Amino acid sequence: RAGARRGNPEVLRMLLDTGVKPHQDTLWTGARSGIPEMLRMLLDTGLKPDQNTLWAGARSGNPETLRMLLDTGVKPDRDTLRAGARSGNPEVMRLLEEAMK
């Protein structure tokens, strides 16, 4: 989790390469960081996003991060929509609204 929490993709890659198995909360932290490279590394470990992870991705304000999470099939709810609104990014809101249809 330390590599994700600090927002450092290189540290996360080193940890994963040494065999460290990330926990679900690491995926949340990676989504909240808004750094797509980190989120991709974590998703590639087999971790599955849930509503909390999607909320974090929406709150990050990064459309690429949010798109990666939505592409896994997790569906937004009202809380996720509110998180997207708080991000201040209109593209995030557009993606969430489309996914809710």
C-alpha positions as CSV (number, residue, x, y, z in Angstrom):
1,R,0.0,0.0,0.0
2,A,2.9,2.3,0.7
3,G,3.8,2.6,-3.0
4,A,0.2,3.5,-3.9
5,R,-0.3,5.8,-1.0
6,R,2.7,7.9,-1.9
7,G,1.6,8.1,-5.5
8,N,4.9,6.6,-6.7
9,P,4.5,4.1,-9.6
10,E,8.2,3.1,-9.5
11,V,7.9,2.1,-5.8
12,L,4.7,0.2,-6.5
13,R,6.3,-1.6,-9.4
14,M,9.3,-2.6,-7.3
15,L,7.0,-4.0,-4.5
16,L,4.9,-5.9,-7.0
17,D,8.0,-7.3,-8.7
18,T,9.3,-8.6,-5.3
19,G,6.1,-10.6,-4.9
20,V,4.2,-8.3,-2.5
21,K,0.5,-9.1,-2.9
22,P,-1.7,-6.0,-2.7
23,H,-4.8,-5.8,-0.6
24,Q,-8.2,-4.5,-1.8
25,D,-7.6,-1.2,0.1
26,T,-4.5,-0.7,-2.1
27,L,-6.7,-0.7,-5.1
28,W,-8.8,2.1,-3.5
29,T,-5.7,4.1,-2.8
30,G,-4.5,3.6,-6.4
31,A,-7.8,4.7,-7.7
32,R,-7.9,7.8,-5.5
33,S,-4.4,8.7,-6.5
34,G,-5.7,9.4,-10.0
35,I,-2.5,8.0,-11.5
36,P,-3.6,5.6,-14.3
37,E,-0.3,3.8,-14.4
38,M,-0.6,2.8,-10.8
39,L,-4.2,1.7,-11.1
40,R,-3.4,-0.4,-14.2
41,M,-0.6,-2.2,-12.3
42,L,-3.0,-3.0,-9.4
43,L,-5.8,-4.1,-11.7
44,D,-3.3,-6.4,-13.5
45,T,-2.7,-8.2,-10.2
46,G,-6.3,-9.5,-10.3
47,L,-7.8,-7.2,-7.8
48,K,-11.5,-6.5,-8.5
49,P,-12.9,-3.0,-8.1
50,D,-16.0,-2.4,-6.1
51,Q,-18.3,0.6,-5.4
52,N,-15.8,2.1,-3.0
53,T,-13.0,1.8,-5.5
54,L,-15.2,3.4,-8.2
55,W,-16.0,6.2,-5.7
56,A,-12.3,6.8,-5.2
57,G,-11.7,6.9,-9.0
58,A,-14.5,9.4,-9.5
59,R,-13.3,11.6,-6.7
60,S,-9.7,11.6,-8.2
61,G,-11.1,13.6,-11.1
62,N,-9.0,11.7,-13.6
63,P,-11.2,10.5,-16.5
64,E,-8.6,7.9,-17.6
65,T,-8.6,6.4,-14.1
66,L,-12.4,6.4,-14.0
67,R,-12.7,4.8,-17.5
68,M,-10.4,1.9,-16.5
69,L,-12.6,1.2,-13.5
70,L,-15.9,1.5,-15.5
71,D,-14.4,-0.9,-18.1
72,T,-14.3,-3.6,-15.4
73,G,-18.1,-3.5,-15.2
74,V,-18.6,-1.9,-11.9
75,K,-21.6,0.4,-12.0
76,P,-21.8,3.8,-10.4
77,D,-24.4,4.7,-7.8
78,R,-25.5,8.0,-6.4
79,D,-22.6,8.3,-4.0
80,T,-20.2,7.8,-6.9
81,L,-22.0,10.5,-8.9
82,R,-21.6,12.9,-6.0
83,A,-17.9,12.1,-5.8
84,G,-17.6,12.8,-9.5
85,A,-19.3,16.1,-9.0
86,R,-17.0,17.0,-6.2
87,S,-14.0,16.3,-8.4
88,G,-14.9,19.3,-10.5
89,N,-14.1,17.6,-13.8
90,P,-17.0,17.7,-16.3
91,E,-15.5,14.7,-18.3
92,V,-15.7,12.6,-15.1
93,M,-19.4,13.5,-14.8
94,R,-20.1,12.7,-18.4
95,L,-18.5,9.3,-18.0
96,L,-20.5,8.6,-14.9
97,E,-23.8,9.7,-16.4
98,E,-23.2,7.5,-19.5
99,A,-22.5,4.5,-17.3
100,M,-25.7,5.0,-15.3
101,K,-27.8,4.7,-18.4
